């Protein structure tokens, strides 16, 4: 007897420290930021210097996100288009009442 093949949709994941990261890290060019969502949701992404100053901000509305994996690329520039200096930055992603922070090292 052969069992029927059942197509399974990807299971939705909440955003966690474990499934949120950037690569490459350390970065010298473009950085890809990966995070997971259990459903399409609004997302706020902020990149801060170690003094807490906002370097880059991005807001995604729910229609721009997917259930499951999501990817955003940072070009290592601030909101004024100026290249970020070498150093460590804090990535903060907020969505659906969850918040994850990770470090990104920039070495050019």
N, CA, C and O atoms as a printed pandas DataFrame, in Angstrom:
     atom_number atom_name residue_name chain_id  residue_number  x_coord  y_coord  z_coord
0              1         N          UNK        A               1    0.846   -1.177    0.000
1              2        CA          UNK        A               1    0.000    0.000    0.000
2              3         C          UNK        A               1    0.886    1.234    0.000
3              4         O          UNK        A               1    1.881    1.293    0.723
4              5         N          UNK        A               2    0.526    2.211   -0.806
5              6        CA          UNK        A               2    1.285    3.452   -0.894
6              7         C          UNK        A               2    0.473    4.570   -0.269
7              8         O          UNK        A               2   -0.716    4.730   -0.545
8              9         N          UNK        A               3    1.146    5.348    0.588
9             10        CA          UNK        A               3    0.468    6.466    1.246
10            11         C          UNK        A               3    0.351    7.642    0.286
11            12         O          UNK        A               3    1.201    7.839   -0.583
12            13         N          UNK        A               4   -0.706    8.415    0.454
13            14        CA          UNK        A               4   -0.865    9.637   -0.324
14            15         C          UNK        A               4    0.225   10.635    0.062
15            16         O          UNK        A               4    0.621   10.706    1.225
16            17         N          UNK        A               5    0.703   11.394   -0.902
17            18        CA          UNK        A               5    1.672   12.457   -0.627
18            19         C          UNK        A               5    0.891   13.694   -0.238
19            20         O          UNK        A               5   -0.012   14.129   -0.953
20            21         N          UNK        A               6    1.245   14.242    0.879
21            22        CA          UNK        A               6    0.561   15.428    1.386
22            23         C          UNK        A               6    1.519   16.609    1.275
23            24         O          UNK        A               6    2.622   16.574    1.819
24            25         N          UNK        A               7    1.097   17.640    0.578
25            26        CA          UNK        A               7    1.918   18.837    0.465
26            27         C          UNK        A               7    1.754   19.639    1.744
27            28         O          UNK        A               7    0.643   19.990    2.140
28            29         N          UNK        A               8    2.871   19.919    2.376
29            30        CA          UNK        A               8    2.818   20.688    3.615
30            31         C          UNK        A               8    3.314   22.100    3.351
31            32         O          UNK        A               8    4.334   22.312    2.696
32            33         N          UNK        A               9    2.575   23.042    3.870
33            34        CA          UNK        A               9    3.001   24.438    3.804
34            35         C          UNK        A               9    4.075   24.649    4.860
35            36         O          UNK        A               9    4.089   23.949    5.872
36            37         N          UNK        A              10    4.978   25.607    4.639
37            38        CA          UNK        A              10    5.974   25.880    5.666
38            39         C          UNK        A              10    5.282   26.289    6.958
39            40         O          UNK        A              10    4.332   27.072    6.943
40            41         N          UNK        A              11    5.756   25.763    8.059
41            42        CA          UNK        A              11    5.121   26.107    9.320
42            43         C          UNK        A              11    5.555   27.503    9.729
43            44         O          UNK        A              11    6.733   27.846    9.638
44            45         N          UNK        A              12    4.605   28.304   10.177
45            46        CA          UNK        A              12    4.940   29.670   10.571
46            47         C          UNK        A              12    5.808   29.673   11.829
47            48         O          UNK        A              12    5.559   28.921   12.772
48            49         N          UNK        A              13    6.806   30.511   11.827
49            50        CA          UNK        A              13    7.692   30.634   12.979
50            51         C          UNK        A              13    7.586   32.038   13.548
51            52         O          UNK        A              13    7.484   33.013   12.803
52            53         N          UNK        A              14    7.609   32.135   14.851
53            54        CA          UNK        A              14    7.726   33.440   15.489
54            55         C          UNK        A              14    9.154   33.929   15.304
55            56         O          UNK        A              14   10.078   33.125   15.179
56            57         N          UNK        A              15    9.336   35.220   15.285
57            58        CA          UNK        A              15   10.660   35.802   15.216
58            59         C          UNK        A              15   11.377   35.566   16.542
59            60         O          UNK        A              15   10.853   35.894   17.606
60            61         N          UNK        A              16   12.594   34.987   16.470
61            62        CA          UNK        A              16   13.366   34.699   17.675
62            63         C          UNK        A              16   14.822   35.107   17.456
63            64         O          UNK        A              16   15.225   35.437   16.340
64            65         N          UNK        A              17   15.596   35.078   18.522
65            66        CA          UNK        A              17   17.045   35.327   18.424
66            67         C          UNK        A              17   17.693   34.294   17.502
67            68         O          UNK        A              17   18.620   34.618   16.760
68            69         N          UNK        A              18   17.209   33.064   17.548
69            70        CA          UNK        A              18   17.809   31.981   16.772
70            71         C          UNK        A              18   17.546   32.042   15.281
71            72         O          UNK        A              18   18.385   31.604   14.493
72            73         N          UNK        A              19   16.396   32.577   14.870
73            74        CA          UNK        A              19   16.090   32.589   13.440
74            75         C          UNK        A              19   16.195   33.987   12.826
75            76         O          UNK        A              19   15.739   34.224   11.707
76            77         N          UNK        A              20   16.801   34.902   13.574
77            78        CA          UNK        A              20   17.039   36.257   13.081
78            79         C          UNK        A              20   18.540   36.482   13.060
79            80         O          UNK        A              20   19.206   36.361   14.088
80            81         N          UNK        A              21   19.073   36.810   11.890
81            82        CA          UNK        A              21   20.508   37.040   11.797
82            83         C          UNK        A              21   20.825   37.815   10.519
83            84         O          UNK        A              21   19.966   38.008    9.658
84            85         N          UNK        A              22   22.086   38.253   10.420
85            86        CA          UNK        A              22   22.548   38.934    9.217
86            87         C          UNK        A              22   23.766   38.205    8.677
87            88         O          UNK        A              22   24.521   37.578    9.421
88            89         N          UNK        A              23   23.937   38.301    7.372
89            90        CA          UNK        A              23   25.105   37.675    6.755
90            91         C          UNK        A              23   25.496   38.459    5.523
91            92         O          UNK        A              23   24.624   39.005    4.846
92            93         N          UNK        A              24   26.793   38.535    5.207
93            94        CA          UNK        A              24   27.892   38.055    6.048
94            95         C          UNK        A              24   28.049   38.944    7.276
95            96         O          UNK        A              24   27.627   40.100    7.282
96            97         N          UNK        A              25   28.645   38.401    8.283
97            98        CA          UNK        A              25   28.902   39.152    9.507
98            99         C          UNK        A              25   30.216   38.648   10.081
99           100         O          UNK        A              25   30.251   37.538   10.611
100          101         N          UNK        A              26   31.294   39.412   10.000
101          102        CA          UNK        A              26   31.363   40.832    9.687
102          103         C          UNK        A              26   31.095   41.114    8.207
103          104         O          UNK        A              26   31.251   40.251    7.343
104          105         N          UNK        A              27   30.684   42.357    7.956
105          106        CA          UNK        A              27   30.278   42.774    6.617
106          107         C          UNK        A              27   31.225   43.824    6.070
107          108         O          UNK        A              27   31.753   44.656    6.808
108          109         N          UNK        A              28   31.430   43.770    4.759
109          110        CA          UNK        A              28   32.241   44.764    4.099
110          111         C          UNK        A              28   31.539   45.340    2.886
111          112         O          UNK        A              28   32.069   46.229    2.218
112          113         N          UNK        A              29   30.369   44.845    2.606
113          114        CA          UNK        A              29   29.573   45.295    1.457
114          115         C          UNK        A              29   28.106   45.217    1.833
115          116         O          UNK        A              29   27.707   45.712    2.887
116          117         N          UNK        A              30   27.311   44.609    0.992
117          118        CA          UNK        A              30   25.885   44.445    1.302
118          119         C          UNK        A              30   25.697   43.429    2.419
119          120         O          UNK        A              30   26.430   42.444    2.503
120          121         N          UNK        A              31   24.719   43.672    3.269
121          122        CA          UNK        A              31   24.372   42.769    4.366
122          123         C          UNK        A              31   22.928   42.317    4.171
123          124         O          UNK        A              31   22.036   43.142    3.974
124          125         N          UNK        A              32   22.702   41.025    4.226
125          126        CA          UNK        A              32   21.343   40.491    4.152
126          127         C          UNK        A              32   20.868   40.192    5.563
127          128         O          UNK        A              32   21.553   39.521    6.334
128          129         N          UNK        A              33   19.692   40.697    5.888
129          130        CA          UNK        A              33   19.075   40.493    7.205
130          131         C          UNK        A              33   17.941   39.503    7.018
131          132         O          UNK        A              33   17.065   39.703    6.177
132          133         N          UNK        A              34   17.958   38.434    7.803
133          134        CA          UNK        A              34   16.936   37.386    7.718
134          135         C          UNK        A              34   16.136   37.356    9.011
135          136         O          UNK        A              34   16.701   37.421   10.103
136          137         N          UNK        A              35   14.821   37.256    8.882
137          138        CA          UNK        A              35   13.951   37.089   10.044
138          139         C          UNK        A              35   12.720   36.311    9.619
139          140         O          UNK        A              35   12.377   36.276    8.438
140          141         N          UNK        A              36   12.058   35.690   10.583
141          142        CA          UNK        A              36   10.863   34.886   10.306
142          143         C          UNK        A              36    9.635   35.528   10.936
143          144         O          UNK        A              36    9.715   36.183   11.976
144          145         N          UNK        A              37    8.502   35.324   10.284
145          146        CA          UNK        A              37    7.221   35.808   10.800
146          147         C          UNK        A              37    6.185   34.693   10.718
147          148         O          UNK        A              37    6.208   33.899    9.777
148          149         N          UNK        A              38    5.271   34.622   11.695
149          150        CA          UNK        A              38    4.233   33.599   11.645
150          151         C          UNK        A              38    3.091   33.956   10.685
151          152         O          UNK        A              38    2.257   33.110   10.363
152          153         N          UNK        A              39    3.061   35.212   10.234
153          154        CA          UNK        A              39    2.036   35.705    9.312
154          155         C          UNK        A              39    2.540   37.023    8.741
155          156         O          UNK        A              39    3.515   37.588    9.236
156          157         N          UNK        A              40    1.881   37.508    7.710
157          158        CA          UNK        A              40    2.252   38.821    7.195
158          159         C          UNK        A              40    1.976   39.860    8.286
159          160         O          UNK        A              40    0.869   39.934    8.820
160          161         N          UNK        A              41    2.991   40.655    8.605
161          162        CA          UNK        A              41    2.875   41.651    9.670
162          163         C          UNK        A              41    3.695   42.879    9.327
163          164         O          UNK        A              41    4.635   42.819    8.535
164          165         N          UNK        A              42    3.320   43.994    9.941
165          166        CA          UNK        A              42    4.157   45.183    9.865
166          167         C          UNK        A              42    5.453   44.900   10.602
167          168         O          UNK        A              42    5.455   44.212   11.623
168          169         N          UNK        A              43    6.557   45.431   10.085
169          170        CA          UNK        A              43    7.874   45.218   10.681
170          171         C          UNK        A              43    8.619   46.548   10.709
171          172         O          UNK        A              43    8.611   47.292    9.729
172          173         N          UNK        A              44    9.256   46.839   11.825
173          174        CA          UNK        A              44   10.145   47.994   11.944
174          175         C          UNK        A              44   11.560   47.482   12.127
175          176         O          UNK        A              44   11.831   46.671   13.013
176          177         N          UNK        A              45   12.460   47.963   11.282
177          178        CA          UNK        A              45   13.862   47.573   11.354
178          179         C          UNK        A              45   14.672   48.830   11.619
179          180         O          UNK        A              45   14.524   49.831   10.919
180          181         N          UNK        A              46   15.526   48.775   12.628
181          182        CA          UNK        A              46   16.409   49.890   12.927
182          183         C          UNK        A              46   17.830   49.389   13.080
183          184         O          UNK        A              46   18.068   48.316   13.634
184          185         N          UNK        A              47   18.766   50.170   12.587
185          186        CA          UNK        A              47   20.178   49.871   12.778
186          187         C          UNK        A              47   20.759   51.056   13.540
187          188         O          UNK        A              47   20.644   52.203   13.109
188          189         N          UNK        A              48   21.385   50.763   14.681
189          190        CA          UNK        A              48   21.858   51.793   15.603
190          191         C          UNK        A              48   23.360   51.666   15.813
191          192         O          UNK        A              48   23.917   50.570   15.754
192          193         N          UNK        A              49   24.018   52.816   16.062
193          194        CA          UNK        A              49   25.412   52.743   16.485
194          195         C          UNK        A              49   25.423   52.387   17.976
195          196         O          UNK        A              49   24.371   52.336   18.613
196          197         N          UNK        A              50   26.598   52.146   18.518
197          198        CA          UNK        A              50   26.680   51.698   19.916
198          199         C          UNK        A              50   26.332   52.790   20.926
199          200         O          UNK        A              50   26.172   52.506   22.113
200          201         N          UNK        A              51   26.213   54.040   20.465
201          202        CA          UNK        A              51   25.766   55.130   21.347
202          203         C          UNK        A              51   24.241   55.240   21.344
203          204         O          UNK        A              51   23.673   56.059   22.067
204          205         N          UNK        A              52   23.579   54.413   20.529
205          206        CA          UNK        A              52   22.117   54.430   20.456
206          207         C          UNK        A              52   21.566   55.326   19.375
207          208         O          UNK        A              52   20.349   55.478   19.261
208          209         N          UNK        A              53   22.443   55.932   18.566
209          210        CA          UNK        A              53   21.981   56.786   17.474
210          211         C          UNK        A              53   21.467   55.971   16.305
211          212         O          UNK        A              53   22.087   54.991   15.892
212          213         N          UNK        A              54   20.330   56.384   15.779
213          214        CA          UNK        A              54   19.736   55.680   14.644
214          215         C          UNK        A              54   20.554   55.942   13.385
215          216         O          UNK        A              54   20.767   57.092   13.004
216          217         N          UNK        A              55   21.007   54.875   12.746
217          218        CA          UNK        A              55   21.789   54.961   11.521
218          219         C          UNK        A              55   20.886   54.763   10.310
219          220         O          UNK        A              55   20.955   55.526    9.347
220          221         N          UNK        A              56   20.051   53.750   10.361
221          222        CA          UNK        A              56   19.165   53.431    9.232
222          223         C          UNK        A              56   17.852   52.870    9.768
223          224         O          UNK        A              56   17.844   52.078   10.711
224          225         N          UNK        A              57   16.756   53.282    9.165
225          226        CA          UNK        A              57   15.436   52.788    9.565
226          227         C          UNK        A              57   14.676   52.318    8.334
227          228         O          UNK        A              57   14.773   52.908    7.258
228          229         N          UNK        A              58   13.930   51.258    8.512
229          230        CA          UNK        A              58   13.095   50.723    7.423
230          231         C          UNK        A              58   11.811   50.200    8.039
231          232         O          UNK        A              58   11.833   49.454    9.018
232          233         N          UNK        A              59   10.702   50.599    7.456
233          234        CA          UNK        A              59    9.400   50.095    7.892
234          235         C          UNK        A              59    8.799   49.313    6.736
235          236         O          UNK        A              59    8.714   49.810    5.613
236          237         N          UNK        A              60    8.385   48.088    7.022
237          238        CA          UNK        A              60    7.701   47.252    6.042
238          239         C          UNK        A              60    6.253   47.098    6.477
239          240         O          UNK        A              60    5.988   46.758    7.630
240          241         N          UNK        A              61    5.313   47.341    5.572
241          242        CA          UNK        A              61    3.925   47.063    5.944
242          243         C          UNK        A              61    3.652   45.582    5.690
243          244         O          UNK        A              61    4.425   44.911    5.007
244          245         N          UNK        A              62    2.580   45.091    6.227
245          246        CA          UNK        A              62    2.285   43.655    6.170
246          247         C          UNK        A              62    2.288   43.110    4.749
247          248         O          UNK        A              62    2.692   41.968    4.529
248          249         N          UNK        A              63    1.846   43.903    3.786
249          250        CA          UNK        A              63    1.794   43.439    2.399
250          251         C          UNK        A              63    3.186   43.210    1.811
251          252         O          UNK        A              63    3.321   42.513    0.805
252          253         N          UNK        A              64    4.220   43.787    2.422
253          254        CA          UNK        A              64    5.589   43.633    1.937
254          255         C          UNK        A              64    6.323   42.463    2.595
255          256         O          UNK        A              64    7.483   42.203    2.276
256          257         N          UNK        A              65    5.656   41.759    3.508
257          258        CA          UNK        A              65    6.293   40.653    4.223
258          259         C          UNK        A              65    5.609   39.332    3.883
259          260         O          UNK        A              65    4.538   39.303    3.277
260          261         N          UNK        A              66    6.252   38.246    4.287
261          262        CA          UNK        A              66    5.729   36.895    4.038
262          263         C          UNK        A              66    5.614   36.125    5.338
263          264         O          UNK        A              66    6.325   36.410    6.302
264          265         N          UNK        A              67    4.722   35.151    5.365
265          266        CA          UNK        A              67    4.749   34.181    6.442
266          267         C          UNK        A              67    6.003   33.348    6.222
267          268         O          UNK        A              67    6.258   32.898    5.105
268          269         N          UNK        A              68    6.787   33.139    7.271
269          270        CA          UNK        A              68    8.038   32.387    7.143
270          271         C          UNK        A              68    9.212   33.324    6.988
271          272         O          UNK        A              68    9.262   34.383    7.612
272          273         N          UNK        A              69   10.166   32.928    6.146
273          274        CA          UNK        A              69   11.395   33.700    5.978
274          275         C          UNK        A              69   11.173   35.013    5.242
275          276         O          UNK        A              69   10.387   35.101    4.299
276          277         N          UNK        A              70   11.895   36.034    5.709
277          278        CA          UNK        A              70   11.914   37.338    5.063
278          279         C          UNK        A              70   13.354   37.814    5.009
279          280         O          UNK        A              70   14.153   37.512    5.896
280          281         N          UNK        A              71   13.679   38.561    3.962
281          282        CA          UNK        A              71   15.042   39.057    3.784
282          283         C          UNK        A              71   15.008   40.534    3.410
283          284         O          UNK        A              71   14.195   40.963    2.591
284          285         N          UNK        A              72   15.904   41.302    4.023
285          286        CA          UNK        A              72   16.074   42.719    3.714
286          287         C          UNK        A              72   17.571   42.951    3.548
287          288         O          UNK        A              72   18.368   42.382    4.295
288          289         N          UNK        A              73   17.964   43.776    2.584
289          290        CA          UNK        A              73   19.377   44.054    2.346
290          291         C          UNK        A              73   19.712   45.466    2.834
291          292         O          UNK        A              73   19.003   46.425    2.529
292          293         N          UNK        A              74   20.814   45.578    3.603
293          294        CA          UNK        A              74   21.341   46.872    4.042
294          295         C          UNK        A              74   22.603   47.146    3.234
295          296         O          UNK        A              74   23.500   46.305    3.174
296          297         N          UNK        A              75   22.672   48.306    2.623
297          298        CA          UNK        A              75   23.813   48.688    1.787
298          299         C          UNK        A              75   24.939   49.362    2.573
299          300         O          UNK        A              75   25.829   49.967    1.975
300          301         N          UNK        A              76   24.910   49.268    3.888
301          302        CA          UNK        A              76   25.899   49.857    4.793
302          303         C          UNK        A              76   25.927   51.381    4.694
303          304         O          UNK        A              76   26.963   52.008    4.916
304          305         N          UNK        A              77   24.780   51.968    4.359
305          306        CA          UNK        A              77   24.663   53.423    4.330
306          307         C          UNK        A              77   23.635   53.861    5.365
307          308         O          UNK        A              77   22.735   53.106    5.734
308          309         N          UNK        A              78   23.792   55.108    5.826
309          310        CA          UNK        A              78   22.818   55.640    6.765
310          311         C          UNK        A              78   21.628   56.211    5.991
311          312         O          UNK        A              78   21.579   56.112    4.765
312          313         N          UNK        A              79   20.684   56.798    6.693
313          314        CA          UNK        A              79   19.480   57.330    6.039
314          315         C          UNK        A              79   19.772   58.504    5.108
315          316         O          UNK        A              79   18.937   58.849    4.272
316          317         N          UNK        A              80   20.959   59.129    5.242
317          318        CA          UNK        A              80   21.338   60.237    4.361
318          319         C          UNK        A              80   22.178   59.762    3.172
319          320         O          UNK        A              80   22.609   60.577    2.356
320          321         N          UNK        A              81   22.412   58.448    3.069
321          322        CA          UNK        A              81   23.174   57.899    1.958
322          323         C          UNK        A              81   24.675   57.885    2.176
323          324         O          UNK        A              81   25.430   57.595    1.247
324          325         N          UNK        A              82   25.123   58.194    3.389
325          326        CA          UNK        A              82   26.546   58.204    3.712
326          327         C          UNK        A              82   26.945   56.822    4.231
327          328         O          UNK        A              82   26.227   56.221    5.030
328          329         N          UNK        A              83   28.100   56.321    3.771
329          330        CA          UNK        A              83   28.549   54.995    4.190
330          331         C          UNK        A              83   28.808   54.940    5.692
331          332         O          UNK        A              83   29.377   55.862    6.276
332          333         N          UNK        A              84   28.384   53.856    6.291
333          334        CA          UNK        A              84   28.612   53.642    7.718
334          335         C          UNK        A              84   30.099   53.399    7.961
335          336         O          UNK        A              84   30.778   52.773    7.148
336          337         N          UNK        A              85   30.589   53.898    9.080
337          338        CA          UNK        A              85   31.996   53.705    9.447
338          339         C          UNK        A              85   32.214   52.280    9.936
339          340         O          UNK        A              85   31.268   51.585   10.309
340          341         N          UNK        A              86   33.478   51.855    9.928
341          342        CA          UNK        A              86   33.812   50.566   10.532
342          343         C          UNK        A              86   33.370   50.578   11.985
343          344         O          UNK        A              86   33.456   51.604   12.660
344          345         N          UNK        A              87   32.899   49.440   12.461
345          346        CA          UNK        A              87   32.487   49.345   13.852
346          347         C          UNK        A              87   31.380   48.335   14.032
347          348         O          UNK        A              87   31.055   47.571   13.123
348          349         N          UNK        A              88   30.807   48.343   15.219
349          350        CA          UNK        A              88   29.726   47.421   15.562
350          351         C          UNK        A              88   28.421   48.209   15.617
351          352         O          UNK        A              88   28.363   49.309   16.167
352          353         N          UNK        A              89   27.389   47.629   15.043
353          354        CA          UNK        A              89   26.066   48.235   14.997
354          355         C          UNK        A              89   25.059   47.260   15.605
355          356         O          UNK        A              89   25.289   46.051   15.642
356          357         N          UNK        A              90   23.954   47.800   16.076
357          358        CA          UNK        A              90   22.899   46.972   16.652
358          359         C          UNK        A              90   21.715   46.970   15.701
359          360         O          UNK        A              90   21.168   48.020   15.361
360          361         N          UNK        A              91   21.330   45.779   15.280
361          362        CA          UNK        A              91   20.144   45.569   14.455
362          363         C          UNK        A              91   18.982   45.313   15.397
363          364         O          UNK        A              91   19.066   44.452   16.273
364          365         N          UNK        A              92   17.895   46.058   15.219
365          366        CA          UNK        A              92   16.696   45.852   16.040
366          367         C          UNK        A              92   15.512   45.649   15.100
367          368         O          UNK        A              92   15.236   46.482   14.236
368          369         N          UNK        A              93   14.823   44.533   15.285
369          370        CA          UNK        A              93   13.640   44.235   14.477
370          371         C          UNK        A              93   12.455   44.079   15.417
371          372         O          UNK        A              93   12.513   43.319   16.384
372          373         N          UNK        A              94   11.373   44.809   15.125
373          374        CA          UNK        A              94   10.151   44.754   15.936
374          375         C          UNK        A              94    8.978   44.360   15.050
375          376         O          UNK        A              94    8.804   44.888   13.952
376          377         N          UNK        A              95    8.178   43.423   15.545
377          378        CA          UNK        A              95    6.981   43.007   14.825
378          379         C          UNK        A              95    6.082   42.185   15.739
379          380         O          UNK        A              95    6.555   41.315   16.471
380          381         N          UNK        A              96    4.793   42.465   15.692
381          382        CA          UNK        A              96    3.821   41.668   16.437
382          383         C          UNK        A              96    4.105   41.580   17.923
383          384         O          UNK        A              96    3.872   40.537   18.534
384          385         N          UNK        A              97    4.601   42.651   18.511
385          386        CA          UNK        A              97    4.887   42.653   19.946
386          387         C          UNK        A              97    6.202   41.985   20.310
387          388         O          UNK        A              97    6.549   41.915   21.489
388          389         N          UNK        A              98    6.936   41.496   19.329
389          390        CA          UNK        A              98    8.244   40.868   19.568
390          391         C          UNK        A              98    9.338   41.832   19.138
391          392         O          UNK        A              98    9.150   42.662   18.249
392          393         N          UNK        A              99   10.488   41.700   19.795
393          394        CA          UNK        A              99   11.642   42.516   19.463
394          395         C          UNK        A              99   12.899   41.653   19.564
395          396         O          UNK        A              99   13.100   40.942   20.549
396          397         N          UNK        A             100   13.738   41.725   18.534
397          398        CA          UNK        A             100   14.995   40.979   18.522
398          399         C          UNK        A             100   16.109   41.964   18.218
399          400         O          UNK        A             100   15.979   42.815   17.338
400          401         N          UNK        A             101   17.200   41.840   18.950
401          402        CA          UNK        A             101   18.393   42.656   18.716
402          403         C          UNK        A             101   19.576   41.747   18.427
403          404         O          UNK        A             101   19.772   40.729   19.091
404          405         N          UNK        A             102   20.366   42.132   17.422
405          406        CA          UNK        A             102   21.570   41.400   17.051
406          407         C          UNK        A             102   22.649   42.420   16.692
407          408         O          UNK        A             102   22.344   43.570   16.377
408          409         N          UNK        A             103   23.898   41.998   16.742
409          410        CA          UNK        A             103   25.007   42.876   16.384
410          411         C          UNK        A             103   25.457   42.596   14.957
411          412         O          UNK        A             103   25.439   41.457   14.491
412          413         N          UNK        A             104   25.865   43.677   14.269
413          414        CA          UNK        A             104   26.459   43.569   12.943
414          415         C          UNK        A             104   27.797   44.288   12.998
415          416         O          UNK        A             104   27.864   45.458   13.375
416          417         N          UNK        A             105   28.857   43.593   12.624
417          418        CA          UNK        A             105   30.186   44.206   12.553
418          419         C          UNK        A             105   30.431   44.666   11.121
419          420         O          UNK        A             105   30.214   43.912   10.173
420          421         N          UNK        A             106   30.885   45.909   10.970
421          422        CA          UNK        A             106   31.194   46.460    9.661
422          423         C          UNK        A             106   32.703   46.675    9.595
423          424         O          UNK        A             106   33.275   47.407   10.402
424          425         N          UNK        A             107   33.337   46.021    8.616
425          426        CA          UNK        A             107   34.775   46.131    8.387
426          427         C          UNK        A             107   34.978   46.294    6.888
427          428         O          UNK        A             107   34.725   45.369    6.117
428          429         N          UNK        A             108   35.433   47.466    6.479
429          430        CA          UNK        A             108   35.651   47.702    5.043
430          431         C          UNK        A             108   37.116   47.852    4.753
431          432         O          UNK        A             108   37.501   48.057    3.602
